[in-house]
Structure formats: C-alpha cells, structure tokens
Amino acid sequence: MNESTELFQFLPSLCLGIALSAASGFRVFLPLLVANLAGKFGVFPVAENMAWLSDTPATVVLLIATLLELGAYYIPVLDNLLDTLAMPSAVVAGTLLTGTFLQIDDPMWKWGLALIAGGSVAGTFQAGTSLLRLGSTKFTGGLGNNILTSIENIFSATLSILAFLLPIFIGIIILYFVIWIWRRLYRRKKTESLV
C-alpha cells in the first residue's frame, strides 16, 4: 500500500473522529451512540481493537446514558453540575471517538493523535458550552438554560449525523481537484501539440 492510499484512508477517519469529538463537546453520550450505530450497521469501519463499541450491550448502555444525559440537562442546578463533570468526560469521549475510527497500527501514534485532535476539540467545545451556561444562569437566573440545552442537544445530534457525511464531502472535493488538474494538464498538452 503506498503513502497516498494510506493518506486517503487516514484523512476521512481523522475528520470523522474530530467532527464526532466536537459533537461530544455538546453532549458526551449522544455522539458515542451515533458512532455505535454507525459501526453496528457498517456505515463506517471501526478499528479492530474498538469493535466492542458496536456491540449490542454497548448500544443499550449508550442509549440509556444518552437519554439520562439529555433529560438531566433540563433540571436546574443539575445542568451546571453536569457541566463540571462533562469537561473531563468530553475529553475522554473525544479521544475515544477519534481513536475508534483511526486505522493506525501503532498505539502510541493512534491514541496520541486521538487525544491531541479529538480530546482537545471536545474539551474546547465543552468549555465553551459551560461558559455559555454560566452566563445564562447569571443573566437569566437559569430561565434561559433550557433553551440553551435544547440548542446544544440539536447541535450534538446534527453534528454527529453530519460527521458521517464529511468523508463523502472530502471525497467530492478531492475528486473535483483531480478532475480540475487533469483538465488543466490536458489543455496544456493540447495547446503544446498545436504549436
């Protein structure tokens, strides 16, 4: 397998992991559930050592955890407490999600990249949502938190689902540039042959 083939296999997985990590910055368990279902139904290949994520017991546990998390954020005071717990959880989830789809044999490279790319993105998004919730609590007395929670839930679900379309968009962009370069080279060759 040559380097360009490895790069084409590596980039979509990395982009998928980063997008799911961003979604886990809004809600920890929802992107994990979406990744579980995607692996279970063969939408995207899961790394061999992470095959447990697409098993049925993981689906049940993640479904329950997702429903509890989504509902708990609508409870006043508990939402701010959950933000405190969600920061390290989001970093772990972001790292896990990115590592799940990376097809890299060396564990140090795989998990190092997963932590740097996925964990940091998830932590950054989670820090932002925590600050927004604190501001909402301060300025609205907590009355605006439910609106913020609904928006975060929608963002997490939408980003989790769109993450699986990201490799398709990357493929389309790459195909466009290959065709564009081919056309330019063809025109240049045609022009040189006329001269």
Rosetta constraint file for C-alpha pairs under 8 A:
AtomPair CA 1 CA 5 HARMONIC 6.44 0.50
AtomPair CA 1 CA 6 HARMONIC 6.93 0.50
AtomPair CA 2 CA 6 HARMONIC 6.45 0.50
AtomPair CA 3 CA 7 HARMONIC 6.11 0.50
AtomPair CA 4 CA 8 HARMONIC 6.24 0.50
AtomPair CA 5 CA 9 HARMONIC 6.37 0.50
AtomPair CA 6 CA 10 HARMONIC 5.92 0.50
AtomPair CA 7 CA 11 HARMONIC 5.94 0.50
AtomPair CA 8 CA 12 HARMONIC 7.02 0.50
AtomPair CA 9 CA 13 HARMONIC 6.90 0.50
AtomPair CA 10 CA 14 HARMONIC 6.21 0.50
AtomPair CA 10 CA 102 HARMONIC 6.77 0.50
AtomPair CA 10 CA 103 HARMONIC 6.91 0.50
AtomPair CA 11 CA 15 HARMONIC 6.06 0.50
AtomPair CA 12 CA 16 HARMONIC 5.99 0.50
AtomPair CA 12 CA 166 HARMONIC 7.44 0.50
AtomPair CA 12 CA 167 HARMONIC 4.83 0.50
AtomPair CA 12 CA 170 HARMONIC 7.27 0.50
AtomPair CA 13 CA 17 HARMONIC 6.11 0.50
AtomPair CA 13 CA 98 HARMONIC 7.71 0.50
AtomPair CA 13 CA 101 HARMONIC 5.37 0.50
AtomPair CA 13 CA 102 HARMONIC 5.47 0.50
AtomPair CA 13 CA 103 HARMONIC 7.64 0.50
AtomPair CA 13 CA 167 HARMONIC 7.68 0.50
AtomPair CA 14 CA 18 HARMONIC 6.17 0.50
AtomPair CA 14 CA 98 HARMONIC 6.52 0.50
AtomPair CA 14 CA 101 HARMONIC 7.27 0.50
AtomPair CA 14 CA 102 HARMONIC 6.26 0.50
AtomPair CA 15 CA 19 HARMONIC 6.11 0.50
AtomPair CA 15 CA 163 HARMONIC 7.86 0.50
AtomPair CA 15 CA 166 HARMONIC 7.15 0.50
AtomPair CA 15 CA 167 HARMONIC 7.22 0.50
AtomPair CA 16 CA 20 HARMONIC 6.15 0.50
AtomPair CA 16 CA 98 HARMONIC 7.33 0.50
AtomPair CA 16 CA 101 HARMONIC 7.57 0.50
AtomPair CA 16 CA 163 HARMONIC 5.41 0.50
AtomPair CA 16 CA 164 HARMONIC 6.33 0.50
AtomPair CA 16 CA 166 HARMONIC 6.66 0.50
AtomPair CA 16 CA 167 HARMONIC 7.00 0.50
AtomPair CA 17 CA 21 HARMONIC 5.98 0.50
AtomPair CA 17 CA 94 HARMONIC 7.55 0.50
AtomPair CA 17 CA 97 HARMONIC 5.51 0.50
AtomPair CA 17 CA 98 HARMONIC 3.73 0.50
AtomPair CA 17 CA 99 HARMONIC 7.23 0.50
AtomPair CA 17 CA 100 HARMONIC 7.66 0.50
AtomPair CA 17 CA 101 HARMONIC 6.45 0.50
AtomPair CA 17 CA 102 HARMONIC 7.73 0.50
AtomPair CA 17 CA 114 HARMONIC 7.97 0.50
AtomPair CA 17 CA 118 HARMONIC 6.37 0.50
AtomPair CA 18 CA 22 HARMONIC 6.21 0.50
AtomPair CA 18 CA 94 HARMONIC 7.48 0.50
AtomPair CA 18 CA 97 HARMONIC 8.00 0.50
AtomPair CA 18 CA 98 HARMONIC 6.13 0.50
AtomPair CA 18 CA 117 HARMONIC 6.34 0.50
AtomPair CA 18 CA 118 HARMONIC 5.02 0.50
AtomPair CA 18 CA 121 HARMONIC 6.90 0.50
AtomPair CA 19 CA 23 HARMONIC 6.41 0.50
AtomPair CA 19 CA 159 HARMONIC 6.87 0.50
AtomPair CA 19 CA 160 HARMONIC 7.12 0.50
AtomPair CA 19 CA 163 HARMONIC 5.37 0.50
AtomPair CA 20 CA 24 HARMONIC 6.24 0.50
AtomPair CA 20 CA 31 HARMONIC 5.88 0.50
AtomPair CA 20 CA 94 HARMONIC 7.08 0.50
AtomPair CA 20 CA 97 HARMONIC 6.57 0.50
AtomPair CA 20 CA 98 HARMONIC 7.52 0.50
AtomPair CA 20 CA 159 HARMONIC 7.01 0.50
AtomPair CA 20 CA 160 HARMONIC 5.43 0.50
AtomPair CA 20 CA 163 HARMONIC 6.16 0.50
AtomPair CA 21 CA 25 HARMONIC 6.52 0.50
AtomPair CA 21 CA 31 HARMONIC 7.70 0.50
AtomPair CA 21 CA 90 HARMONIC 7.83 0.50
AtomPair CA 21 CA 93 HARMONIC 7.00 0.50
AtomPair CA 21 CA 94 HARMONIC 4.06 0.50
AtomPair CA 21 CA 95 HARMONIC 7.29 0.50
AtomPair CA 21 CA 97 HARMONIC 6.34 0.50
AtomPair CA 21 CA 98 HARMONIC 6.86 0.50
AtomPair CA 21 CA 118 HARMONIC 5.17 0.50
AtomPair CA 21 CA 119 HARMONIC 6.85 0.50
AtomPair CA 21 CA 121 HARMONIC 6.17 0.50
AtomPair CA 21 CA 122 HARMONIC 4.88 0.50
AtomPair CA 22 CA 26 HARMONIC 7.28 0.50
AtomPair CA 22 CA 94 HARMONIC 7.33 0.50
AtomPair CA 22 CA 118 HARMONIC 7.61 0.50
AtomPair CA 22 CA 121 HARMONIC 5.60 0.50
AtomPair CA 22 CA 122 HARMONIC 4.85 0.50
AtomPair CA 22 CA 125 HARMONIC 6.17 0.50
AtomPair CA 22 CA 159 HARMONIC 7.77 0.50
AtomPair CA 23 CA 27 HARMONIC 6.57 0.50
AtomPair CA 23 CA 28 HARMONIC 7.80 0.50
AtomPair CA 23 CA 31 HARMONIC 6.15 0.50
AtomPair CA 23 CA 122 HARMONIC 7.22 0.50
AtomPair CA 23 CA 155 HARMONIC 7.11 0.50
AtomPair CA 23 CA 156 HARMONIC 4.56 0.50
AtomPair CA 23 CA 157 HARMONIC 7.40 0.50
AtomPair CA 23 CA 159 HARMONIC 5.64 0.50
AtomPair CA 23 CA 160 HARMONIC 5.80 0.50
AtomPair CA 24 CA 28 HARMONIC 4.46 0.50
AtomPair CA 24 CA 29 HARMONIC 6.99 0.50
AtomPair CA 24 CA 30 HARMONIC 7.16 0.50
AtomPair CA 24 CA 31 HARMONIC 5.74 0.50
AtomPair CA 24 CA 32 HARMONIC 7.77 0.50
AtomPair CA 24 CA 90 HARMONIC 5.76 0.50
AtomPair CA 24 CA 93 HARMONIC 6.60 0.50
AtomPair CA 24 CA 94 HARMONIC 6.24 0.50
AtomPair CA 24 CA 122 HARMONIC 5.78 0.50
AtomPair CA 24 CA 126 HARMONIC 7.80 0.50
AtomPair CA 24 CA 156 HARMONIC 6.78 0.50
AtomPair CA 25 CA 87 HARMONIC 7.98 0.50
AtomPair CA 25 CA 90 HARMONIC 5.58 0.50
AtomPair CA 25 CA 91 HARMONIC 7.92 0.50
AtomPair CA 25 CA 94 HARMONIC 7.75 0.50
AtomPair CA 25 CA 121 HARMONIC 7.49 0.50
AtomPair CA 25 CA 122 HARMONIC 4.30 0.50
AtomPair CA 25 CA 123 HARMONIC 6.13 0.50
AtomPair CA 25 CA 124 HARMONIC 7.14 0.50
AtomPair CA 25 CA 125 HARMONIC 4.57 0.50
AtomPair CA 25 CA 126 HARMONIC 4.17 0.50
AtomPair CA 25 CA 127 HARMONIC 7.86 0.50
AtomPair CA 25 CA 129 HARMONIC 7.74 0.50
AtomPair CA 25 CA 156 HARMONIC 7.93 0.50
AtomPair CA 26 CA 125 HARMONIC 6.62 0.50
AtomPair CA 26 CA 126 HARMONIC 5.92 0.50
AtomPair CA 26 CA 129 HARMONIC 6.78 0.50
AtomPair CA 26 CA 152 HARMONIC 5.61 0.50
AtomPair CA 26 CA 153 HARMONIC 7.02 0.50
AtomPair CA 26 CA 155 HARMONIC 7.23 0.50
AtomPair CA 26 CA 156 HARMONIC 5.52 0.50
AtomPair CA 27 CA 31 HARMONIC 7.32 0.50
AtomPair CA 27 CA 69 HARMONIC 7.62 0.50
AtomPair CA 27 CA 70 HARMONIC 7.76 0.50
AtomPair CA 27 CA 90 HARMONIC 7.71 0.50
AtomPair CA 27 CA 152 HARMONIC 7.44 0.50
AtomPair CA 27 CA 153 HARMONIC 6.90 0.50
AtomPair CA 27 CA 156 HARMONIC 6.08 0.50
AtomPair CA 28 CA 32 HARMONIC 7.20 0.50
AtomPair CA 28 CA 66 HARMONIC 7.95 0.50
AtomPair CA 28 CA 86 HARMONIC 7.03 0.50
AtomPair CA 28 CA 89 HARMONIC 6.77 0.50
AtomPair CA 28 CA 90 HARMONIC 5.48 0.50
AtomPair CA 28 CA 93 HARMONIC 6.38 0.50
AtomPair CA 29 CA 33 HARMONIC 6.15 0.50
AtomPair CA 29 CA 62 HARMONIC 6.33 0.50
AtomPair CA 29 CA 65 HARMONIC 6.37 0.50
AtomPair CA 29 CA 66 HARMONIC 5.02 0.50
AtomPair CA 29 CA 69 HARMONIC 7.41 0.50
AtomPair CA 29 CA 93 HARMONIC 7.89 0.50
AtomPair CA 30 CA 34 HARMONIC 6.29 0.50
AtomPair CA 30 CA 62 HARMONIC 7.70 0.50
AtomPair CA 30 CA 66 HARMONIC 5.40 0.50
AtomPair CA 30 CA 156 HARMONIC 7.03 0.50
AtomPair CA 30 CA 157 HARMONIC 6.81 0.50
AtomPair CA 30 CA 160 HARMONIC 7.73 0.50
AtomPair CA 31 CA 35 HARMONIC 6.04 0.50
AtomPair CA 31 CA 156 HARMONIC 7.03 0.50
AtomPair CA 31 CA 157 HARMONIC 7.18 0.50
AtomPair CA 31 CA 160 HARMONIC 5.33 0.50
AtomPair CA 32 CA 36 HARMONIC 6.01 0.50
AtomPair CA 32 CA 62 HARMONIC 7.05 0.50
AtomPair CA 32 CA 93 HARMONIC 7.40 0.50
AtomPair CA 32 CA 97 HARMONIC 6.93 0.50
AtomPair CA 33 CA 37 HARMONIC 6.24 0.50
AtomPair CA 33 CA 59 HARMONIC 6.62 0.50
AtomPair CA 33 CA 62 HARMONIC 5.45 0.50
AtomPair CA 33 CA 63 HARMONIC 6.42 0.50
AtomPair CA 33 CA 66 HARMONIC 7.41 0.50
AtomPair CA 34 CA 38 HARMONIC 6.10 0.50
AtomPair CA 34 CA 160 HARMONIC 6.50 0.50
AtomPair CA 34 CA 161 HARMONIC 7.11 0.50
AtomPair CA 35 CA 39 HARMONIC 6.08 0.50
AtomPair CA 35 CA 53 HARMONIC 7.98 0.50
AtomPair CA 35 CA 54 HARMONIC 7.76 0.50
AtomPair CA 35 CA 97 HARMONIC 7.58 0.50
AtomPair CA 35 CA 160 HARMONIC 7.97 0.50
AtomPair CA 36 CA 40 HARMONIC 6.02 0.50
AtomPair CA 36 CA 53 HARMONIC 5.59 0.50
AtomPair CA 36 CA 54 HARMONIC 4.60 0.50
AtomPair CA 36 CA 55 HARMONIC 7.59 0.50
AtomPair CA 36 CA 58 HARMONIC 7.41 0.50
AtomPair CA 36 CA 59 HARMONIC 6.36 0.50
AtomPair CA 37 CA 41 HARMONIC 6.09 0.50
AtomPair CA 37 CA 54 HARMONIC 6.58 0.50
AtomPair CA 37 CA 59 HARMONIC 7.30 0.50
AtomPair CA 38 CA 42 HARMONIC 5.94 0.50
AtomPair CA 38 CA 43 HARMONIC 4.87 0.50
AtomPair CA 38 CA 44 HARMONIC 6.07 0.50
AtomPair CA 38 CA 54 HARMONIC 7.78 0.50
AtomPair CA 39 CA 43 HARMONIC 6.12 0.50
AtomPair CA 39 CA 44 HARMONIC 5.87 0.50
AtomPair CA 39 CA 45 HARMONIC 6.22 0.50
AtomPair CA 39 CA 46 HARMONIC 5.89 0.50
AtomPair CA 39 CA 53 HARMONIC 7.61 0.50
AtomPair CA 39 CA 54 HARMONIC 5.11 0.50
AtomPair CA 40 CA 54 HARMONIC 4.73 0.50
AtomPair CA 40 CA 55 HARMONIC 6.78 0.50
AtomPair CA 43 CA 164 HARMONIC 7.91 0.50
AtomPair CA 44 CA 101 HARMONIC 7.92 0.50
AtomPair CA 44 CA 164 HARMONIC 7.66 0.50
AtomPair CA 45 CA 101 HARMONIC 6.75 0.50
AtomPair CA 46 CA 50 HARMONIC 6.39 0.50
AtomPair CA 46 CA 51 HARMONIC 6.20 0.50
AtomPair CA 46 CA 54 HARMONIC 7.97 0.50
AtomPair CA 46 CA 100 HARMONIC 5.82 0.50
AtomPair CA 46 CA 101 HARMONIC 5.11 0.50
AtomPair CA 46 CA 102 HARMONIC 7.91 0.50
AtomPair CA 47 CA 51 HARMONIC 6.52 0.50
AtomPair CA 47 CA 99 HARMONIC 7.86 0.50
AtomPair CA 47 CA 100 HARMONIC 5.53 0.50
AtomPair CA 47 CA 101 HARMONIC 5.49 0.50
AtomPair CA 47 CA 102 HARMONIC 6.43 0.50
AtomPair CA 47 CA 103 HARMONIC 5.69 0.50
AtomPair CA 50 CA 100 HARMONIC 5.64 0.50
AtomPair CA 51 CA 55 HARMONIC 7.09 0.50
AtomPair CA 52 CA 58 HARMONIC 7.14 0.50
AtomPair CA 53 CA 58 HARMONIC 5.85 0.50
AtomPair CA 53 CA 59 HARMONIC 7.81 0.50
AtomPair CA 54 CA 58 HARMONIC 6.64 0.50
AtomPair CA 54 CA 59 HARMONIC 7.02 0.50
AtomPair CA 55 CA 59 HARMONIC 6.48 0.50
AtomPair CA 56 CA 60 HARMONIC 6.38 0.50
AtomPair CA 57 CA 61 HARMONIC 6.25 0.50
AtomPair CA 58 CA 62 HARMONIC 5.90 0.50
AtomPair CA 59 CA 63 HARMONIC 5.95 0.50
AtomPair CA 60 CA 64 HARMONIC 6.30 0.50
AtomPair CA 61 CA 65 HARMONIC 6.10 0.50
AtomPair CA 62 CA 66 HARMONIC 5.84 0.50
AtomPair CA 63 CA 67 HARMONIC 6.25 0.50
AtomPair CA 64 CA 68 HARMONIC 6.19 0.50
AtomPair CA 65 CA 69 HARMONIC 6.02 0.50
AtomPair CA 66 CA 70 HARMONIC 6.04 0.50
AtomPair CA 67 CA 71 HARMONIC 6.14 0.50
AtomPair CA 68 CA 72 HARMONIC 5.88 0.50
AtomPair CA 69 CA 73 HARMONIC 6.45 0.50
AtomPair CA 70 CA 74 HARMONIC 7.51 0.50
AtomPair CA 70 CA 153 HARMONIC 7.11 0.50
AtomPair CA 71 CA 75 HARMONIC 7.47 0.50
AtomPair CA 72 CA 78 HARMONIC 6.81 0.50
AtomPair CA 72 CA 79 HARMONIC 6.67 0.50
AtomPair CA 73 CA 78 HARMONIC 6.71 0.50
AtomPair CA 73 CA 79 HARMONIC 4.51 0.50
AtomPair CA 73 CA 82 HARMONIC 7.32 0.50
AtomPair CA 73 CA 146 HARMONIC 7.67 0.50
AtomPair CA 73 CA 149 HARMONIC 6.39 0.50
AtomPair CA 74 CA 79 HARMONIC 6.67 0.50
AtomPair CA 74 CA 145 HARMONIC 7.60 0.50
AtomPair CA 74 CA 146 HARMONIC 5.59 0.50
AtomPair CA 74 CA 149 HARMONIC 6.78 0.50
AtomPair CA 75 CA 79 HARMONIC 6.07 0.50
AtomPair CA 76 CA 80 HARMONIC 7.73 0.50
AtomPair CA 76 CA 142 HARMONIC 6.78 0.50
AtomPair CA 76 CA 145 HARMONIC 7.89 0.50
AtomPair CA 77 CA 81 HARMONIC 6.49 0.50
AtomPair CA 78 CA 82 HARMONIC 6.00 0.50
AtomPair CA 79 CA 83 HARMONIC 6.35 0.50
AtomPair CA 80 CA 84 HARMONIC 6.70 0.50
AtomPair CA 80 CA 130 HARMONIC 7.58 0.50
AtomPair CA 80 CA 133 HARMONIC 7.13 0.50
AtomPair CA 80 CA 134 HARMONIC 7.28 0.50
AtomPair CA 81 CA 85 HARMONIC 6.65 0.50
AtomPair CA 82 CA 86 HARMONIC 5.77 0.50
AtomPair CA 83 CA 87 HARMONIC 6.46 0.50
AtomPair CA 83 CA 126 HARMONIC 7.73 0.50
AtomPair CA 83 CA 130 HARMONIC 5.67 0.50
AtomPair CA 84 CA 130 HARMONIC 7.82 0.50
AtomPair CA 85 CA 89 HARMONIC 6.62 0.50
AtomPair CA 86 CA 90 HARMONIC 5.60 0.50
AtomPair CA 86 CA 126 HARMONIC 7.25 0.50
AtomPair CA 87 CA 91 HARMONIC 6.53 0.50
AtomPair CA 87 CA 123 HARMONIC 6.09 0.50
AtomPair CA 87 CA 126 HARMONIC 5.92 0.50
AtomPair CA 87 CA 127 HARMONIC 6.85 0.50
AtomPair CA 88 CA 92 HARMONIC 6.31 0.50
AtomPair CA 88 CA 123 HARMONIC 7.42 0.50
AtomPair CA 89 CA 93 HARMONIC 6.01 0.50
AtomPair CA 90 CA 94 HARMONIC 5.86 0.50
AtomPair CA 90 CA 119 HARMONIC 7.24 0.50
AtomPair CA 90 CA 122 HARMONIC 5.51 0.50
AtomPair CA 90 CA 123 HARMONIC 5.91 0.50
AtomPair CA 90 CA 126 HARMONIC 6.77 0.50
AtomPair CA 91 CA 95 HARMONIC 6.11 0.50
AtomPair CA 91 CA 115 HARMONIC 7.71 0.50
AtomPair CA 91 CA 118 HARMONIC 7.47 0.50
AtomPair CA 91 CA 119 HARMONIC 4.23 0.50
AtomPair CA 91 CA 120 HARMONIC 6.50 0.50
AtomPair CA 91 CA 121 HARMONIC 7.90 0.50
AtomPair CA 91 CA 122 HARMONIC 5.45 0.50
AtomPair CA 91 CA 123 HARMONIC 5.09 0.50
AtomPair CA 92 CA 96 HARMONIC 6.05 0.50
AtomPair CA 92 CA 119 HARMONIC 6.28 0.50
AtomPair CA 93 CA 97 HARMONIC 5.94 0.50
AtomPair CA 93 CA 119 HARMONIC 7.22 0.50
AtomPair CA 93 CA 122 HARMONIC 7.70 0.50
AtomPair CA 94 CA 98 HARMONIC 6.17 0.50
AtomPair CA 94 CA 114 HARMONIC 7.64 0.50
AtomPair CA 94 CA 115 HARMONIC 7.49 0.50
AtomPair CA 94 CA 118 HARMONIC 4.59 0.50
AtomPair CA 94 CA 119 HARMONIC 4.49 0.50
AtomPair CA 94 CA 120 HARMONIC 7.65 0.50
AtomPair CA 94 CA 121 HARMONIC 7.26 0.50
AtomPair CA 94 CA 122 HARMONIC 5.26 0.50
AtomPair CA 94 CA 123 HARMONIC 7.89 0.50
AtomPair CA 95 CA 99 HARMONIC 6.02 0.50
AtomPair CA 95 CA 111 HARMONIC 7.31 0.50
AtomPair CA 95 CA 114 HARMONIC 4.83 0.50
AtomPair CA 95 CA 115 HARMONIC 4.73 0.50
AtomPair CA 95 CA 116 HARMONIC 7.86 0.50
AtomPair CA 95 CA 117 HARMONIC 7.65 0.50
AtomPair CA 95 CA 118 HARMONIC 4.84 0.50
AtomPair CA 95 CA 119 HARMONIC 4.47 0.50
AtomPair CA 96 CA 100 HARMONIC 5.90 0.50
AtomPair CA 96 CA 114 HARMONIC 7.16 0.50
AtomPair CA 96 CA 118 HARMONIC 7.87 0.50
AtomPair CA 97 CA 101 HARMONIC 6.94 0.50
AtomPair CA 97 CA 114 HARMONIC 7.91 0.50
AtomPair CA 97 CA 118 HARMONIC 7.21 0.50
AtomPair CA 98 CA 102 HARMONIC 6.42 0.50
AtomPair CA 98 CA 114 HARMONIC 5.07 0.50
AtomPair CA 98 CA 115 HARMONIC 7.96 0.50
AtomPair CA 98 CA 117 HARMONIC 7.59 0.50
AtomPair CA 98 CA 118 HARMONIC 5.40 0.50
AtomPair CA 99 CA 110 HARMONIC 6.31 0.50
AtomPair CA 99 CA 111 HARMONIC 6.00 0.50
AtomPair CA 99 CA 113 HARMONIC 7.96 0.50
AtomPair CA 99 CA 114 HARMONIC 5.10 0.50
AtomPair CA 102 CA 110 HARMONIC 6.74 0.50
AtomPair CA 103 CA 110 HARMONIC 7.91 0.50
AtomPair CA 104 CA 109 HARMONIC 7.34 0.50
AtomPair CA 104 CA 110 HARMONIC 5.57 0.50
AtomPair CA 105 CA 110 HARMONIC 7.26 0.50
AtomPair CA 106 CA 110 HARMONIC 6.10 0.50
AtomPair CA 107 CA 111 HARMONIC 5.87 0.50
AtomPair CA 107 CA 112 HARMONIC 7.96 0.50
AtomPair CA 108 CA 112 HARMONIC 5.68 0.50
AtomPair CA 109 CA 113 HARMONIC 5.87 0.50
AtomPair CA 110 CA 114 HARMONIC 6.07 0.50
AtomPair CA 111 CA 115 HARMONIC 5.95 0.50
AtomPair CA 112 CA 116 HARMONIC 6.17 0.50
AtomPair CA 113 CA 117 HARMONIC 5.73 0.50
AtomPair CA 113 CA 118 HARMONIC 7.69 0.50
AtomPair CA 114 CA 118 HARMONIC 5.12 0.50
AtomPair CA 114 CA 119 HARMONIC 6.60 0.50
AtomPair CA 115 CA 119 HARMONIC 4.54 0.50
AtomPair CA 115 CA 120 HARMONIC 6.62 0.50
AtomPair CA 116 CA 120 HARMONIC 5.62 0.50
AtomPair CA 117 CA 121 HARMONIC 6.31 0.50
AtomPair CA 118 CA 122 HARMONIC 6.17 0.50
AtomPair CA 119 CA 123 HARMONIC 6.04 0.50
AtomPair CA 120 CA 124 HARMONIC 6.02 0.50
AtomPair CA 121 CA 125 HARMONIC 6.28 0.50
AtomPair CA 122 CA 126 HARMONIC 6.06 0.50
AtomPair CA 123 CA 127 HARMONIC 6.02 0.50
AtomPair CA 124 CA 128 HARMONIC 6.31 0.50
AtomPair CA 125 CA 129 HARMONIC 6.30 0.50
AtomPair CA 126 CA 130 HARMONIC 6.07 0.50
AtomPair CA 127 CA 131 HARMONIC 6.23 0.50
AtomPair CA 128 CA 132 HARMONIC 6.26 0.50
AtomPair CA 129 CA 133 HARMONIC 6.14 0.50
AtomPair CA 129 CA 152 HARMONIC 7.97 0.50
AtomPair CA 130 CA 134 HARMONIC 6.20 0.50
AtomPair CA 131 CA 135 HARMONIC 6.16 0.50
AtomPair CA 132 CA 136 HARMONIC 6.05 0.50
AtomPair CA 133 CA 137 HARMONIC 5.99 0.50
AtomPair CA 133 CA 145 HARMONIC 6.30 0.50
AtomPair CA 133 CA 148 HARMONIC 7.24 0.50
AtomPair CA 134 CA 138 HARMONIC 6.12 0.50
AtomPair CA 135 CA 139 HARMONIC 6.05 0.50
AtomPair CA 136 CA 140 HARMONIC 5.55 0.50
AtomPair CA 136 CA 141 HARMONIC 7.21 0.50
AtomPair CA 136 CA 142 HARMONIC 6.20 0.50
AtomPair CA 136 CA 143 HARMONIC 7.78 0.50
AtomPair CA 136 CA 144 HARMONIC 5.81 0.50
AtomPair CA 136 CA 145 HARMONIC 6.02 0.50
AtomPair CA 137 CA 141 HARMONIC 4.85 0.50
AtomPair CA 137 CA 142 HARMONIC 4.07 0.50
AtomPair CA 137 CA 143 HARMONIC 7.24 0.50
AtomPair CA 137 CA 144 HARMONIC 7.16 0.50
AtomPair CA 137 CA 145 HARMONIC 6.62 0.50
AtomPair CA 138 CA 142 HARMONIC 7.08 0.50
AtomPair CA 140 CA 144 HARMONIC 5.72 0.50
AtomPair CA 142 CA 146 HARMONIC 7.96 0.50
AtomPair CA 144 CA 148 HARMONIC 6.41 0.50
AtomPair CA 145 CA 149 HARMONIC 5.96 0.50
AtomPair CA 146 CA 150 HARMONIC 6.18 0.50
AtomPair CA 147 CA 151 HARMONIC 6.35 0.50
AtomPair CA 148 CA 152 HARMONIC 6.18 0.50
AtomPair CA 149 CA 153 HARMONIC 6.11 0.50
AtomPair CA 150 CA 154 HARMONIC 6.24 0.50
AtomPair CA 151 CA 155 HARMONIC 6.13 0.50
AtomPair CA 152 CA 156 HARMONIC 6.04 0.50
AtomPair CA 153 CA 157 HARMONIC 6.19 0.50
AtomPair CA 154 CA 158 HARMONIC 5.94 0.50
AtomPair CA 155 CA 159 HARMONIC 5.81 0.50
AtomPair CA 156 CA 160 HARMONIC 5.94 0.50
AtomPair CA 157 CA 161 HARMONIC 6.29 0.50
AtomPair CA 158 CA 162 HARMONIC 6.00 0.50
AtomPair CA 159 CA 163 HARMONIC 5.84 0.50
AtomPair CA 160 CA 164 HARMONIC 7.37 0.50
AtomPair CA 161 CA 165 HARMONIC 7.41 0.50
AtomPair CA 162 CA 166 HARMONIC 6.47 0.50
AtomPair CA 163 CA 167 HARMONIC 7.81 0.50
AtomPair CA 164 CA 168 HARMONIC 7.86 0.50
AtomPair CA 165 CA 169 HARMONIC 6.50 0.50
AtomPair CA 166 CA 170 HARMONIC 6.19 0.50
AtomPair CA 167 CA 171 HARMONIC 6.07 0.50
AtomPair CA 168 CA 172 HARMONIC 6.22 0.50
AtomPair CA 169 CA 173 HARMONIC 6.20 0.50
AtomPair CA 170 CA 174 HARMONIC 6.12 0.50
AtomPair CA 171 CA 175 HARMONIC 6.01 0.50
AtomPair CA 172 CA 176 HARMONIC 6.07 0.50
AtomPair CA 173 CA 177 HARMONIC 6.32 0.50
AtomPair CA 174 CA 178 HARMONIC 6.17 0.50
AtomPair CA 175 CA 179 HARMONIC 6.17 0.50
AtomPair CA 176 CA 180 HARMONIC 6.05 0.50
AtomPair CA 177 CA 181 HARMONIC 6.01 0.50
AtomPair CA 178 CA 182 HARMONIC 6.06 0.50
AtomPair CA 179 CA 183 HARMONIC 6.06 0.50
AtomPair CA 180 CA 184 HARMONIC 6.27 0.50
AtomPair CA 181 CA 185 HARMONIC 6.17 0.50
AtomPair CA 182 CA 186 HARMONIC 6.00 0.50
AtomPair CA 183 CA 187 HARMONIC 6.07 0.50
AtomPair CA 184 CA 188 HARMONIC 6.12 0.50
AtomPair CA 185 CA 189 HARMONIC 6.07 0.50
AtomPair CA 186 CA 190 HARMONIC 6.05 0.50
AtomPair CA 187 CA 191 HARMONIC 6.01 0.50
AtomPair CA 188 CA 192 HARMONIC 6.12 0.50
AtomPair CA 189 CA 193 HARMONIC 6.15 0.50
AtomPair CA 190 CA 194 HARMONIC 6.44 0.50
AtomPair CA 191 CA 195 HARMONIC 6.62 0.50
